[in-house]
Amino acid sequence: MDTTEWATSIFKKLDQKLDVEATRLEDKIPYIPENGHYIDMGKQDITWWTNGFWSGMMWLMYHATGKEIYRKTAEANESRLDAAFNQYTGLHHDVGFMWRLSAVADYQLTGNERSKARGMHAADLLAGRYNPRGKYLRSWNRDRAGWVIVDSMLNIPLLYWARDTINDPRFGYIAEDHADTVMNNIVRPDGSVNHIAIFDPTNGELLETPGGQGYESGSSWSRGQAWALYGFALSYAHTQKQKYLDTAKRVANYFIANVAQNNYDTLVDFRAPEKPILIDSSAGACAACGLLEIAKQVPEFEKSLYLNAAVEILKNIEAKYTNWDLGVDGIIGHGTPAYHDAKLEVPLIYSDFYFTEAILRLLKKDFLIW
């Protein structure tokens, strides 16, 4: 079976299960299933960072199939996120994840002006986190004025969209300043990355790089690698600046080298002790999306490296970690939020999102939702 035939067979399974899930969930916002069924994260914490992924997956599937169930489900989730704007205090740098995948995707596909307004509201909130001395967007809240995490690379596409949508270059300047700061301080020369960088917020001096969601400081948290890999590929797509593509490729080459020696399983941290063996399928799925994005941007003789690695990662995930049971919520298992987390190797909504996005990209049924 060639790659297209394989991806087509997986797409049919995705469509079948996501249709059933959307019907069952109605307007609930999923995150991690409990006893096989999603709880409503919208009730638990409407400002939670993953609350846009389900809507984004619905828009991807609506674009690919035209089914109204996907559009209506996405719109219902988007409307519920207005309550997060009203709460405000729980919001931080992840407004990109929340509204780029929900409201902005809606505007891209339908031209909904209310969705455009939501997207611009979120972009203004994100731009408001910019530190002009350190040239970065601060992450999280509380007493962390100098903190930047690599996850932020997947939030700045919201700013590129705002730049283009209202023809205002300041959003692009902020996004590029932040990408440069991450590139110069979080990405290491060998292509590995730190999760967190802490700067002096008065002058931008790098102070320390804690371990964060990885094993320890200096280790290599795989989803951080994926955030960087895909994030810099997207910054290249939005700016055409070669330095971002070169950075994405450096991180990708490091990622490929590590997963290849583990039969394309993605360990939670590439520099953790050999035991216990902990898997994070979400990192592999996100990285696959980034590898496919890089494959679109490089010369023909380079494409196979990134395309083939993405396919191997996706096939490994599908063979080992999928659950196609229509009565059980969640598709991709063995997602791990953090190395030292109490929840290890569980279904995560963003694992499903990135796996779906990657399959649709292989079939050229996706759109640039970032």
C-alpha positions in Angstrom: 0.0 0.0 0.0 1.5 3.3 -1.0 1.4 6.4 1.2 -1.6 8.0 -0.4 -3.6 4.7 -0.2 -2.6 4.3 3.4 -3.5 8.0 4.3 -6.8 7.7 2.5 -7.7 4.6 4.6 -6.8 6.5 7.8 -8.8 9.5 6.7 -11.9 7.4 6.3 -11.5 6.1 9.9 -10.9 9.7 11.1 -14.1 10.9 9.4 -16.1 8.1 10.9 -14.9 8.5 14.4 -14.8 12.3 14.5 -18.4 12.5 13.1 -19.6 10.2 16.0 -17.6 12.2 18.6 -18.9 15.5 17.4 -22.5 14.3 17.5 -21.9 12.9 21.0 -20.1 15.9 22.4 -22.3 18.7 21.0 -20.7 21.9 22.3 -18.4 20.3 24.9 -14.7 21.3 24.7 -12.6 18.1 25.1 -9.1 17.6 26.6 -8.3 14.2 28.2 -10.9 11.4 28.4 -11.8 10.0 31.8 -13.1 6.5 31.8 -13.3 6.6 28.0 -15.3 9.8 27.7 -14.4 13.5 27.5 -15.3 15.8 30.3 -16.2 19.4 29.3 -13.0 21.5 29.7 -15.1 24.6 29.0 -16.8 24.1 32.4 -13.6 23.1 34.2 -11.5 26.0 32.9 -12.6 28.1 29.9 -9.2 29.7 29.7 -7.3 26.4 29.4 -4.7 26.5 26.7 -5.9 23.5 24.7 -9.5 24.8 24.3 -9.1 25.7 20.6 -7.8 22.3 19.3 -11.2 20.6 19.0 -12.6 23.5 17.1 -9.5 23.5 14.9 -9.9 19.8 14.1 -13.5 20.4 13.3 -12.6 23.2 10.8 -9.9 20.9 9.2 -12.5 18.2 8.8 -15.2 20.6 7.5 -12.7 21.9 4.9 -11.9 18.3 3.9 -15.5 16.9 3.8 -18.0 19.7 3.7 -20.0 18.1 6.5 -22.2 20.5 8.5 -21.7 18.6 11.7 -18.0 19.7 11.8 -18.9 23.4 11.0 -21.6 23.5 13.6 -19.4 21.9 16.3 -16.6 24.3 15.6 -18.9 27.3 15.7 -20.4 26.2 19.0 -16.9 25.8 20.6 -15.8 29.2 19.2 -18.9 30.9 20.8 -18.2 29.4 24.2 -14.6 30.8 24.1 -16.1 34.3 24.4 -16.4 33.6 28.1 -12.6 33.3 28.2 -12.2 36.9 26.9 -14.6 38.0 29.7 -12.6 36.2 32.4 -9.3 37.5 30.9 -7.1 36.9 34.0 -6.5 33.2 33.0 -5.3 34.1 29.5 -1.7 34.2 28.6 0.5 33.5 25.5 -1.6 30.5 24.5 -4.3 32.8 23.0 -2.8 31.8 19.7 -3.6 28.2 20.2 -7.1 29.1 21.4 -8.2 31.5 18.7 -6.0 30.9 15.7 -7.5 27.4 15.5 -11.1 28.5 16.2 -12.1 32.0 15.3 -9.4 32.7 12.7 -9.9 29.3 11.0 -13.6 30.2 10.9 -12.9 33.5 9.2 -10.5 31.9 6.7 -13.1 29.4 5.6 -16.4 31.4 6.0 -15.5 35.1 6.1 -17.4 35.5 9.3 -16.7 39.0 10.5 -17.5 38.2 14.2 -14.8 35.5 14.0 -12.4 38.1 12.5 -13.1 40.4 15.4 -12.4 37.5 17.9 -9.1 36.8 16.1 -8.0 40.4 16.3 -9.0 40.6 19.9 -6.7 37.6 20.6 -3.9 39.1 18.5 -4.0 42.3 20.5 -3.8 40.4 23.7 -0.8 38.5 22.5 0.9 41.6 21.1 0.3 43.2 24.5 2.7 40.7 26.1 5.7 42.0 24.1 8.7 43.2 26.1 10.5 45.8 23.9 13.7 45.6 25.9 14.1 41.9 25.7 12.3 41.6 22.3 10.1 38.7 23.4 6.6 37.8 24.2 6.4 36.8 27.9 4.9 33.4 28.6 2.5 32.5 31.4 1.4 34.9 34.1 2.2 35.5 37.8 5.7 36.7 38.7 7.3 35.5 35.4 7.9 38.7 33.5 11.1 37.3 32.0 9.9 33.8 31.1 9.7 32.5 27.5 8.8 29.0 26.6 9.3 27.3 23.2 5.6 26.5 22.9 5.2 30.1 22.0 6.4 29.5 18.5 3.0 27.9 17.7 1.2 31.0 19.0 2.9 33.7 16.9 1.2 32.6 13.6 -1.8 34.5 15.1 0.3 37.7 14.8 1.3 37.0 11.2 -2.3 36.6 10.4 -3.2 39.9 12.1 -0.4 41.6 10.2 -1.8 40.4 6.9 -5.5 40.8 7.7 -5.4 44.5 8.7 -2.2 45.4 6.8 -0.4 46.4 10.0 3.3 45.5 10.1 3.7 45.9 13.8 2.3 42.5 14.4 4.9 41.0 12.1 7.7 42.9 13.8 6.7 41.5 17.2 6.4 38.0 15.9 9.8 38.1 14.2 11.5 39.7 17.2 10.1 36.9 19.3 11.1 34.2 16.8 14.7 35.7 16.7 14.9 35.7 20.5 13.8 32.0 20.7 16.1 31.1 17.8 19.1 32.7 19.5 18.5 31.6 23.1 16.3 28.5 23.2 17.5 26.6 20.1 20.9 25.0 20.7 23.6 24.7 18.0 23.0 20.9 17.6 19.3 21.4 17.0 18.1 20.4 20.4 16.1 23.0 22.4 15.5 24.3 25.9 11.9 24.4 27.0 12.2 27.6 29.1 14.4 30.6 28.9 14.3 33.2 31.7 15.5 36.7 30.8 16.1 39.8 32.8 13.0 41.8 31.8 14.8 45.1 32.0 17.4 44.4 29.4 16.8 40.9 27.8 19.9 39.2 29.4 19.5 35.4 29.5 19.6 34.3 33.1 18.8 30.6 33.1 17.2 27.7 31.2 15.1 25.5 33.5 14.1 22.0 32.5 10.4 22.7 32.5 8.3 19.9 31.1 11.3 17.9 30.1 13.5 15.7 32.4 15.8 18.4 33.6 17.7 21.5 32.5 19.8 20.7 29.5 17.7 17.8 28.4 15.6 17.5 25.3 11.9 17.5 25.8 10.5 16.1 22.6 7.3 18.2 22.3 9.5 21.2 22.8 11.5 20.0 19.8 8.2 19.6 17.9 7.1 23.1 18.8 10.3 24.6 17.5 10.4 22.4 14.4 6.9 23.3 13.3 7.0 26.8 14.7 10.1 27.9 12.7 8.8 26.2 9.6 5.6 28.3 9.9 7.6 31.5 10.6 9.4 30.8 7.3 6.1 30.2 5.5 4.8 33.6 6.8 8.0 35.6 6.2 10.1 33.7 3.6 13.2 34.4 5.7 15.8 31.7 5.2 17.1 31.8 8.8 13.8 30.4 10.0 13.8 27.5 7.5 17.4 26.8 8.4 16.5 26.7 12.1 13.5 24.4 11.4 15.7 22.1 9.4 18.3 21.9 12.1 15.7 21.0 14.8 14.1 18.6 12.4 17.4 16.8 11.6 18.0 16.4 15.4 14.4 15.1 15.9 14.6 12.6 13.0 18.0 11.3 14.2 16.5 10.6 17.7 13.2 9.0 16.6 14.9 6.9 13.9 16.9 5.0 16.6 13.7 4.3 18.5 11.7 2.8 15.6 10.0 6.1 15.2 8.6 6.2 18.7 8.9 9.6 20.2 10.3 9.5 23.8 9.1 12.2 26.1 12.6 13.4 26.5 15.5 12.5 24.1 18.1 13.0 26.9 16.3 11.3 29.8 17.6 8.1 31.5 17.0 4.9 29.5 14.4 3.7 32.1 11.5 4.2 32.4 10.7 4.4 28.7 8.0 7.1 28.4 6.3 7.9 25.1 4.7 11.1 23.9 2.7 10.5 20.7 1.7 14.2 20.6 5.3 15.2 20.0 5.5 12.8 17.1 2.3 14.0 15.5 3.2 17.7 15.9 6.6 17.1 14.5 5.1 15.2 11.5 3.1 18.3 10.6 6.3 20.4 10.8 8.2 17.9 8.7 5.5 18.0 6.0 5.6 21.8 6.1 9.4 21.8 5.6 9.0 19.3 2.7 6.8 21.9 1.0 9.6 24.5 1.3 12.8 22.7 0.4 14.3 21.8 -3.0 13.2 18.5 -4.6 16.3 16.6 -3.6 15.7 17.4 0.1 12.0 16.6 0.2 12.3 12.8 0.8 14.2 13.2 4.1 11.4 15.2 5.7 8.4 13.5 3.9 9.6 10.0 4.6 10.3 10.7 8.3 6.9 12.2 8.7 5.2 9.2 7.2 7.2 6.8 9.3 6.3 8.6 12.5 2.6 8.7 11.5 2.5 5.0 10.5 4.1 4.1 13.8 1.5 6.1 15.8 -1.3 4.6 13.9 0.0 1.0 14.2 0.6 1.3 18.0 -1.4 4.0 19.6 -4.8 4.5 17.8 -8.2 3.6 19.2 -10.9 3.4 16.5 -13.6 2.3 18.9 -16.6 4.6 18.2 -17.9 4.3 21.7 -14.7 5.6 23.3 -13.5 9.2 23.1 -10.0 10.0 21.9 -8.1 8.5 19.0 -4.4 8.7 19.7 -3.1 7.3 23.0 0.2 7.5 24.8 0.4 11.3 24.9 2.3 12.7 27.9 1.9 16.3 28.9 5.3 16.5 30.8 8.0 14.1 31.9 7.2 14.4 35.6 3.4 14.7 35.1 1.0 12.5 37.0 -0.8 11.8 33.7 1.5 9.7 31.6 0.8 8.1 28.2 -2.9 9.2 27.9 -5.1 10.4 25.0 -4.7 14.2 24.5 -6.9 16.4 22.3 -3.8 17.9 20.6 -2.5 14.5 19.7 -5.7 13.9 17.7 -5.5 17.4 16.2 -1.9 17.1 14.9 -2.4 13.5 13.6 -5.5 14.7 11.7 -3.8 17.7 10.3 -0.8 15.6 9.1 -3.1 13.0 7.4 -5.0 15.8 5.7 -1.7 17.4 4.6 -0.5 14.1 3.1 -3.7 14.0 1.1 -3.6 17.7 0.2 -7.0 18.2 1.9 -5.7 20.6 4.6 -5.4 24.4 4.7 -2.8 26.4 6.5 -4.7 26.7 9.8 -1.6 28.3 11.4 
